[in-house]
Amino acid sequence: MVNNKLKKIRMQKYMMNKKQFCKLIGVVEQQYGRYENSSYQPSLEVALRISKALEMSVNDIWSLE
């Protein structure tokens, strides 16, 4: 199972609501909600874009359990 820390990062590091955060990372809000609750995983391209926008490694955001 793949888990992520997107909500934790959004709330603790950026203190933004979903709409603001989605604008920062370039993802539509509906799709981002699926990523955040782990019901859907982003493509590799989107994961890399998100990690670049957050200035974090993919491994710092997602983990395999």
PDB file of N, CA, C and O in Angstrom, chain B, residues numbered from 101:
ATOM      1  N   MET B 101       0.838  -1.177   0.000  1.00  0.00           N
ATOM      2  CA  MET B 101       0.000   0.000   0.000  1.00  0.00           C
ATOM      3  C   MET B 101       0.889   1.250   0.000  1.00  0.00           C
ATOM      4  O   MET B 101       1.899   1.310   0.701  1.00  0.00           O
ATOM      5  N   VAL B 102       0.500   2.218  -0.781  1.00  0.00           N
ATOM      6  CA  VAL B 102       1.224   3.490  -0.854  1.00  0.00           C
ATOM      7  C   VAL B 102       0.501   4.514   0.013  1.00  0.00           C
ATOM      8  O   VAL B 102      -0.698   4.745  -0.142  1.00  0.00           O
ATOM      9  N   ASN B 103       1.240   5.116   0.916  1.00  0.00           N
ATOM     10  CA  ASN B 103       0.708   6.170   1.776  1.00  0.00           C
ATOM     11  C   ASN B 103       1.392   7.481   1.435  1.00  0.00           C
ATOM     12  O   ASN B 103       2.480   7.492   0.859  1.00  0.00           O
ATOM     13  N   ASN B 104       0.754   8.581   1.792  1.00  0.00           N
ATOM     14  CA  ASN B 104       1.375   9.880   1.532  1.00  0.00           C
ATOM     15  C   ASN B 104       1.192  10.811   2.730  1.00  0.00           C
ATOM     16  O   ASN B 104       0.371  10.580   3.617  1.00  0.00           O
ATOM     17  N   LYS B 105       1.984  11.857   2.712  1.00  0.00           N
ATOM     18  CA  LYS B 105       1.946  12.858   3.770  1.00  0.00           C
ATOM     19  C   LYS B 105       1.433  14.194   3.248  1.00  0.00           C
ATOM     20  O   LYS B 105       1.744  15.242   3.813  1.00  0.00           O
ATOM     21  N   LEU B 106       0.654  14.165   2.177  1.00  0.00           N
ATOM     22  CA  LEU B 106       0.205  15.409   1.546  1.00  0.00           C
ATOM     23  C   LEU B 106      -0.583  16.300   2.497  1.00  0.00           C
ATOM     24  O   LEU B 106      -0.339  17.505   2.563  1.00  0.00           O
ATOM     25  N   LYS B 107      -1.522  15.722   3.228  1.00  0.00           N
ATOM     26  CA  LYS B 107      -2.332  16.545   4.136  1.00  0.00           C
ATOM     27  C   LYS B 107      -1.456  17.133   5.250  1.00  0.00           C
ATOM     28  O   LYS B 107      -1.586  18.308   5.594  1.00  0.00           O
ATOM     29  N   LYS B 108      -0.578  16.320   5.799  1.00  0.00           N
ATOM     30  CA  LYS B 108       0.329  16.792   6.849  1.00  0.00           C
ATOM     31  C   LYS B 108       1.207  17.930   6.336  1.00  0.00           C
ATOM     32  O   LYS B 108       1.393  18.933   7.025  1.00  0.00           O
ATOM     33  N   ILE B 109       1.741  17.774   5.141  1.00  0.00           N
ATOM     34  CA  ILE B 109       2.580  18.810   4.537  1.00  0.00           C
ATOM     35  C   ILE B 109       1.766  20.079   4.315  1.00  0.00           C
ATOM     36  O   ILE B 109       2.220  21.179   4.632  1.00  0.00           O
ATOM     37  N   ARG B 110       0.560  19.923   3.768  1.00  0.00           N
ATOM     38  CA  ARG B 110      -0.302  21.073   3.502  1.00  0.00           C
ATOM     39  C   ARG B 110      -0.648  21.825   4.780  1.00  0.00           C
ATOM     40  O   ARG B 110      -0.614  23.055   4.817  1.00  0.00           O
ATOM     41  N   MET B 111      -0.979  21.081   5.816  1.00  0.00           N
ATOM     42  CA  MET B 111      -1.434  21.700   7.056  1.00  0.00           C
ATOM     43  C   MET B 111      -0.284  22.268   7.897  1.00  0.00           C
ATOM     44  O   MET B 111      -0.408  23.350   8.470  1.00  0.00           O
ATOM     45  N   GLN B 112       0.822  21.545   7.969  1.00  0.00           N
ATOM     46  CA  GLN B 112       1.911  21.967   8.851  1.00  0.00           C
ATOM     47  C   GLN B 112       2.910  22.899   8.179  1.00  0.00           C
ATOM     48  O   GLN B 112       3.299  23.918   8.749  1.00  0.00           O
ATOM     49  N   LYS B 113       3.320  22.549   6.976  1.00  0.00           N
ATOM     50  CA  LYS B 113       4.363  23.344   6.320  1.00  0.00           C
ATOM     51  C   LYS B 113       3.796  24.580   5.629  1.00  0.00           C
ATOM     52  O   LYS B 113       4.386  25.658   5.696  1.00  0.00           O
ATOM     53  N   TYR B 114       2.659  24.424   4.971  1.00  0.00           N
ATOM     54  CA  TYR B 114       2.122  25.516   4.161  1.00  0.00           C
ATOM     55  C   TYR B 114       0.922  26.218   4.776  1.00  0.00           C
ATOM     56  O   TYR B 114       0.613  27.349   4.402  1.00  0.00           O
ATOM     57  N   MET B 115       0.239  25.567   5.714  1.00  0.00           N
ATOM     58  CA  MET B 115      -0.940  26.134   6.366  1.00  0.00           C
ATOM     59  C   MET B 115      -1.921  26.722   5.353  1.00  0.00           C
ATOM     60  O   MET B 115      -2.373  27.857   5.505  1.00  0.00           O
ATOM     61  N   MET B 116      -2.243  25.948   4.328  1.00  0.00           N
ATOM     62  CA  MET B 116      -3.143  26.373   3.258  1.00  0.00           C
ATOM     63  C   MET B 116      -4.366  25.481   3.216  1.00  0.00           C
ATOM     64  O   MET B 116      -4.330  24.331   3.652  1.00  0.00           O
ATOM     65  N   ASN B 117      -5.455  26.030   2.683  1.00  0.00           N
ATOM     66  CA  ASN B 117      -6.597  25.179   2.406  1.00  0.00           C
ATOM     67  C   ASN B 117      -6.314  24.422   1.108  1.00  0.00           C
ATOM     68  O   ASN B 117      -5.340  24.711   0.413  1.00  0.00           O
ATOM     69  N   LYS B 118      -7.166  23.460   0.789  1.00  0.00           N
ATOM     70  CA  LYS B 118      -6.936  22.620  -0.393  1.00  0.00           C
ATOM     71  C   LYS B 118      -6.849  23.444  -1.675  1.00  0.00           C
ATOM     72  O   LYS B 118      -5.985  23.198  -2.517  1.00  0.00           O
ATOM     73  N   LYS B 119      -7.735  24.413  -1.821  1.00  0.00           N
ATOM     74  CA  LYS B 119      -7.774  25.199  -3.055  1.00  0.00           C
ATOM     75  C   LYS B 119      -6.454  25.936  -3.276  1.00  0.00           C
ATOM     76  O   LYS B 119      -5.918  25.924  -4.384  1.00  0.00           O
ATOM     77  N   GLN B 120      -5.932  26.570  -2.247  1.00  0.00           N
ATOM     78  CA  GLN B 120      -4.666  27.294  -2.358  1.00  0.00           C
ATOM     79  C   GLN B 120      -3.518  26.338  -2.651  1.00  0.00           C
ATOM     80  O   GLN B 120      -2.650  26.622  -3.477  1.00  0.00           O
ATOM     81  N   PHE B 121      -3.526  25.207  -1.966  1.00  0.00           N
ATOM     82  CA  PHE B 121      -2.452  24.229  -2.122  1.00  0.00           C
ATOM     83  C   PHE B 121      -2.455  23.641  -3.531  1.00  0.00           C
ATOM     84  O   PHE B 121      -1.398  23.445  -4.130  1.00  0.00           O
ATOM     85  N   CYS B 122      -3.642  23.364  -4.052  1.00  0.00           N
ATOM     86  CA  CYS B 122      -3.761  22.825  -5.407  1.00  0.00           C
ATOM     87  C   CYS B 122      -3.202  23.802  -6.436  1.00  0.00           C
ATOM     88  O   CYS B 122      -2.549  23.397  -7.398  1.00  0.00           O
ATOM     89  N   LYS B 123      -3.458  25.066  -6.230  1.00  0.00           N
ATOM     90  CA  LYS B 123      -2.922  26.083  -7.130  1.00  0.00           C
ATOM     91  C   LYS B 123      -1.391  26.089  -7.073  1.00  0.00           C
ATOM     92  O   LYS B 123      -0.730  26.230  -8.102  1.00  0.00           O
ATOM     93  N   LEU B 124      -0.834  25.937  -5.876  1.00  0.00           N
ATOM     94  CA  LEU B 124       0.613  25.898  -5.705  1.00  0.00           C
ATOM     95  C   LEU B 124       1.235  24.728  -6.452  1.00  0.00           C
ATOM     96  O   LEU B 124       2.265  24.885  -7.109  1.00  0.00           O
ATOM     97  N   ILE B 125       0.615  23.555  -6.355  1.00  0.00           N
ATOM     98  CA  ILE B 125       1.210  22.361  -6.960  1.00  0.00           C
ATOM     99  C   ILE B 125       0.703  22.076  -8.379  1.00  0.00           C
ATOM    100  O   ILE B 125       1.206  21.164  -9.036  1.00  0.00           O
ATOM    101  N   GLY B 126      -0.275  22.834  -8.853  1.00  0.00           N
ATOM    102  CA  GLY B 126      -0.752  22.675 -10.231  1.00  0.00           C
ATOM    103  C   GLY B 126      -1.613  21.450 -10.460  1.00  0.00           C
ATOM    104  O   GLY B 126      -1.512  20.800 -11.501  1.00  0.00           O
ATOM    105  N   VAL B 127      -2.462  21.129  -9.489  1.00  0.00           N
ATOM    106  CA  VAL B 127      -3.353  19.970  -9.590  1.00  0.00           C
ATOM    107  C   VAL B 127      -4.771  20.449  -9.295  1.00  0.00           C
ATOM    108  O   VAL B 127      -4.972  21.305  -8.433  1.00  0.00           O
ATOM    109  N   VAL B 128      -5.752  19.902 -10.007  1.00  0.00           N
ATOM    110  CA  VAL B 128      -7.135  20.296  -9.740  1.00  0.00           C
ATOM    111  C   VAL B 128      -7.572  19.751  -8.386  1.00  0.00           C
ATOM    112  O   VAL B 128      -7.130  18.681  -7.967  1.00  0.00           O
ATOM    113  N   GLU B 129      -8.435  20.489  -7.709  1.00  0.00           N
ATOM    114  CA  GLU B 129      -8.814  20.189  -6.333  1.00  0.00           C
ATOM    115  C   GLU B 129      -9.457  18.813  -6.166  1.00  0.00           C
ATOM    116  O   GLU B 129      -9.144  18.095  -5.217  1.00  0.00           O
ATOM    117  N   GLN B 130     -10.343  18.449  -7.072  1.00  0.00           N
ATOM    118  CA  GLN B 130     -11.024  17.159  -6.975  1.00  0.00           C
ATOM    119  C   GLN B 130     -10.008  16.012  -7.047  1.00  0.00           C
ATOM    120  O   GLN B 130     -10.086  15.058  -6.273  1.00  0.00           O
ATOM    121  N   GLN B 131      -9.063  16.113  -7.976  1.00  0.00           N
ATOM    122  CA  GLN B 131      -8.056  15.066  -8.120  1.00  0.00           C
ATOM    123  C   GLN B 131      -7.125  15.036  -6.910  1.00  0.00           C
ATOM    124  O   GLN B 131      -6.765  13.964  -6.422  1.00  0.00           O
ATOM    125  N   TYR B 132      -6.739  16.216  -6.431  1.00  0.00           N
ATOM    126  CA  TYR B 132      -5.862  16.290  -5.268  1.00  0.00           C
ATOM    127  C   TYR B 132      -6.507  15.628  -4.048  1.00  0.00           C
ATOM    128  O   TYR B 132      -5.823  14.942  -3.287  1.00  0.00           O
ATOM    129  N   GLY B 133      -7.791  15.821  -3.858  1.00  0.00           N
ATOM    130  CA  GLY B 133      -8.491  15.186  -2.741  1.00  0.00           C
ATOM    131  C   GLY B 133      -8.335  13.674  -2.766  1.00  0.00           C
ATOM    132  O   GLY B 133      -8.193  13.044  -1.718  1.00  0.00           O
ATOM    133  N   ARG B 134      -8.361  13.098  -3.943  1.00  0.00           N
ATOM    134  CA  ARG B 134      -8.157  11.647  -4.080  1.00  0.00           C
ATOM    135  C   ARG B 134      -6.736  11.258  -3.718  1.00  0.00           C
ATOM    136  O   ARG B 134      -6.510  10.213  -3.108  1.00  0.00           O
ATOM    137  N   TYR B 135      -5.778  12.094  -4.091  1.00  0.00           N
ATOM    138  CA  TYR B 135      -4.384  11.822  -3.712  1.00  0.00           C
ATOM    139  C   TYR B 135      -4.225  11.902  -2.207  1.00  0.00           C
ATOM    140  O   TYR B 135      -3.596  11.038  -1.596  1.00  0.00           O
ATOM    141  N   GLU B 136      -4.791  12.935  -1.612  1.00  0.00           N
ATOM    142  CA  GLU B 136      -4.617  13.178  -0.177  1.00  0.00           C
ATOM    143  C   GLU B 136      -5.203  12.053   0.668  1.00  0.00           C
ATOM    144  O   GLU B 136      -4.624  11.680   1.688  1.00  0.00           O
ATOM    145  N   ASN B 137      -6.337  11.515   0.259  1.00  0.00           N
ATOM    146  CA  ASN B 137      -6.934  10.426   1.056  1.00  0.00           C
ATOM    147  C   ASN B 137      -6.514   9.039   0.561  1.00  0.00           C
ATOM    148  O   ASN B 137      -7.070   8.026   0.985  1.00  0.00           O
ATOM    149  N   SER B 138      -5.537   9.006  -0.332  1.00  0.00           N
ATOM    150  CA  SER B 138      -4.933   7.763  -0.851  1.00  0.00           C
ATOM    151  C   SER B 138      -5.908   6.850  -1.584  1.00  0.00           C
ATOM    152  O   SER B 138      -5.657   5.650  -1.701  1.00  0.00           O
ATOM    153  N   SER B 139      -7.011   7.395  -2.078  1.00  0.00           N
ATOM    154  CA  SER B 139      -7.924   6.567  -2.867  1.00  0.00           C
ATOM    155  C   SER B 139      -7.456   6.469  -4.320  1.00  0.00           C
ATOM    156  O   SER B 139      -7.958   5.640  -5.079  1.00  0.00           O
ATOM    157  N   TYR B 140      -6.509   7.302  -4.703  1.00  0.00           N
ATOM    158  CA  TYR B 140      -5.957   7.305  -6.057  1.00  0.00           C
ATOM    159  C   TYR B 140      -4.517   7.795  -5.972  1.00  0.00           C
ATOM    160  O   TYR B 140      -4.221   8.725  -5.221  1.00  0.00           O
ATOM    161  N   GLN B 141      -3.623   7.180  -6.732  1.00  0.00           N
ATOM    162  CA  GLN B 141      -2.218   7.588  -6.746  1.00  0.00           C
ATOM    163  C   GLN B 141      -1.928   8.398  -8.005  1.00  0.00           C
ATOM    164  O   GLN B 141      -2.427   8.067  -9.081  1.00  0.00           O
ATOM    165  N   PRO B 142      -1.134   9.447  -7.883  1.00  0.00           N
ATOM    166  CA  PRO B 142      -0.810  10.254  -9.063  1.00  0.00           C
ATOM    167  C   PRO B 142       0.120   9.497  -9.993  1.00  0.00           C
ATOM    168  O   PRO B 142       0.820   8.574  -9.579  1.00  0.00           O
ATOM    169  N   SER B 143       0.115   9.900 -11.246  1.00  0.00           N
ATOM    170  CA  SER B 143       1.078   9.335 -12.185  1.00  0.00           C
ATOM    171  C   SER B 143       2.470   9.754 -11.748  1.00  0.00           C
ATOM    172  O   SER B 143       2.619  10.659 -10.928  1.00  0.00           O
ATOM    173  N   LEU B 144       3.470   9.114 -12.279  1.00  0.00           N
ATOM    174  CA  LEU B 144       4.846   9.469 -11.943  1.00  0.00           C
ATOM    175  C   LEU B 144       5.130  10.926 -12.285  1.00  0.00           C
ATOM    176  O   LEU B 144       5.783  11.632 -11.516  1.00  0.00           O
ATOM    177  N   GLU B 145       4.642  11.377 -13.437  1.00  0.00           N
ATOM    178  CA  GLU B 145       4.850  12.765 -13.852  1.00  0.00           C
ATOM    179  C   GLU B 145       4.245  13.744 -12.846  1.00  0.00           C
ATOM    180  O   GLU B 145       4.882  14.730 -12.476  1.00  0.00           O
ATOM    181  N   VAL B 146       3.029  13.474 -12.410  1.00  0.00           N
ATOM    182  CA  VAL B 146       2.364  14.356 -11.455  1.00  0.00           C
ATOM    183  C   VAL B 146       3.072  14.296 -10.103  1.00  0.00           C
ATOM    184  O   VAL B 146       3.251  15.330  -9.460  1.00  0.00           O
ATOM    185  N   ALA B 147       3.474  13.112  -9.664  1.00  0.00           N
ATOM    186  CA  ALA B 147       4.201  12.983  -8.397  1.00  0.00           C
ATOM    187  C   ALA B 147       5.502  13.786  -8.436  1.00  0.00           C
ATOM    188  O   ALA B 147       5.863  14.432  -7.453  1.00  0.00           O
ATOM    189  N   LEU B 148       6.198  13.745  -9.560  1.00  0.00           N
ATOM    190  CA  LEU B 148       7.439  14.510  -9.701  1.00  0.00           C
ATOM    191  C   LEU B 148       7.167  16.013  -9.728  1.00  0.00           C
ATOM    192  O   LEU B 148       7.928  16.791  -9.154  1.00  0.00           O
ATOM    193  N   ARG B 149       6.086  16.423 -10.390  1.00  0.00           N
ATOM    194  CA  ARG B 149       5.720  17.854 -10.400  1.00  0.00           C
ATOM    195  C   ARG B 149       5.381  18.333  -8.994  1.00  0.00           C
ATOM    196  O   ARG B 149       5.778  19.428  -8.595  1.00  0.00           O
ATOM    197  N   ILE B 150       4.648  17.514  -8.243  1.00  0.00           N
ATOM    198  CA  ILE B 150       4.288  17.868  -6.876  1.00  0.00           C
ATOM    199  C   ILE B 150       5.542  17.966  -6.014  1.00  0.00           C
ATOM    200  O   ILE B 150       5.705  18.928  -5.264  1.00  0.00           O
ATOM    201  N   SER B 151       6.419  16.987  -6.114  1.00  0.00           N
ATOM    202  CA  SER B 151       7.629  17.012  -5.288  1.00  0.00           C
ATOM    203  C   SER B 151       8.508  18.209  -5.637  1.00  0.00           C
ATOM    204  O   SER B 151       9.132  18.801  -4.756  1.00  0.00           O
ATOM    205  N   LYS B 152       8.560  18.563  -6.907  1.00  0.00           N
ATOM    206  CA  LYS B 152       9.349  19.731  -7.325  1.00  0.00           C
ATOM    207  C   LYS B 152       8.730  21.015  -6.768  1.00  0.00           C
ATOM    208  O   LYS B 152       9.446  21.878  -6.262  1.00  0.00           O
ATOM    209  N   ALA B 153       7.413  21.143  -6.857  1.00  0.00           N
ATOM    210  CA  ALA B 153       6.732  22.339  -6.357  1.00  0.00           C
ATOM    211  C   ALA B 153       6.902  22.484  -4.845  1.00  0.00           C
ATOM    212  O   ALA B 153       6.995  23.598  -4.330  1.00  0.00           O
ATOM    213  N   LEU B 154       6.943  21.358  -4.139  1.00  0.00           N
ATOM    214  CA  LEU B 154       7.083  21.380  -2.683  1.00  0.00           C
ATOM    215  C   LEU B 154       8.544  21.417  -2.240  1.00  0.00           C
ATOM    216  O   LEU B 154       8.843  21.574  -1.057  1.00  0.00           O
ATOM    217  N   GLU B 155       9.442  21.269  -3.205  1.00  0.00           N
ATOM    218  CA  GLU B 155      10.879  21.212  -2.912  1.00  0.00           C
ATOM    219  C   GLU B 155      11.181  20.104  -1.908  1.00  0.00           C
ATOM    220  O   GLU B 155      11.921  20.290  -0.943  1.00  0.00           O
ATOM    221  N   MET B 156      10.579  18.943  -2.172  1.00  0.00           N
ATOM    222  CA  MET B 156      10.770  17.757  -1.337  1.00  0.00           C
ATOM    223  C   MET B 156      10.973  16.567  -2.269  1.00  0.00           C
ATOM    224  O   MET B 156      10.537  16.591  -3.420  1.00  0.00           O
ATOM    225  N   SER B 157      11.630  15.537  -1.770  1.00  0.00           N
ATOM    226  CA  SER B 157      11.781  14.334  -2.588  1.00  0.00           C
ATOM    227  C   SER B 157      10.467  13.553  -2.593  1.00  0.00           C
ATOM    228  O   SER B 157       9.648  13.686  -1.683  1.00  0.00           O
ATOM    229  N   VAL B 158      10.286  12.756  -3.605  1.00  0.00           N
ATOM    230  CA  VAL B 158       9.097  11.904  -3.695  1.00  0.00           C
ATOM    231  C   VAL B 158       9.026  11.014  -2.460  1.00  0.00           C
ATOM    232  O   VAL B 158       7.941  10.776  -1.929  1.00  0.00           O
ATOM    233  N   ASN B 159      10.175  10.521  -1.999  1.00  0.00           N
ATOM    234  CA  ASN B 159      10.207   9.653  -0.820  1.00  0.00           C
ATOM    235  C   ASN B 159       9.793  10.371   0.455  1.00  0.00           C
ATOM    236  O   ASN B 159       9.341   9.727   1.402  1.00  0.00           O
ATOM    237  N   ASP B 160       9.934  11.678   0.501  1.00  0.00           N
ATOM    238  CA  ASP B 160       9.489  12.440   1.665  1.00  0.00           C
ATOM    239  C   ASP B 160       7.970  12.628   1.676  1.00  0.00           C
ATOM    240  O   ASP B 160       7.384  12.935   2.715  1.00  0.00           O
ATOM    241  N   ILE B 161       7.349  12.446   0.533  1.00  0.00           N
ATOM    242  CA  ILE B 161       5.898  12.641   0.408  1.00  0.00           C
ATOM    243  C   ILE B 161       5.156  11.304   0.430  1.00  0.00           C
ATOM    244  O   ILE B 161       4.156  11.154   1.132  1.00  0.00           O
ATOM    245  N   TRP B 162       5.651  10.341  -0.339  1.00  0.00           N
ATOM    246  CA  TRP B 162       5.003   9.032  -0.442  1.00  0.00           C
ATOM    247  C   TRP B 162       5.893   7.948   0.146  1.00  0.00           C
ATOM    248  O   TRP B 162       7.120   8.037   0.104  1.00  0.00           O
ATOM    249  N   SER B 163       5.243   6.912   0.701  1.00  0.00           N
ATOM    250  CA  SER B 163       5.978   5.764   1.229  1.00  0.00           C
ATOM    251  C   SER B 163       5.216   4.491   0.913  1.00  0.00           C
ATOM    252  O   SER B 163       3.996   4.495   0.753  1.00  0.00           O
ATOM    253  N   LEU B 164       5.958   3.414   0.830  1.00  0.00           N
ATOM    254  CA  LEU B 164       5.372   2.099   0.546  1.00  0.00           C
ATOM    255  C   LEU B 164       5.335   1.307   1.834  1.00  0.00           C
ATOM    256  O   LEU B 164       6.355   1.148   2.505  1.00  0.00           O
ATOM    257  N   GLU B 165       4.162   0.812   2.178  1.00  0.00           N
ATOM    258  CA  GLU B 165       4.013   0.017   3.397  1.00  0.00           C
ATOM    259  C   GLU B 165       3.425  -1.332   3.084  1.00  0.00           C
ATOM    260  O   GLU B 165       3.226  -2.143   3.987  1.00  0.00           O
TER     261      GLU B 165
END
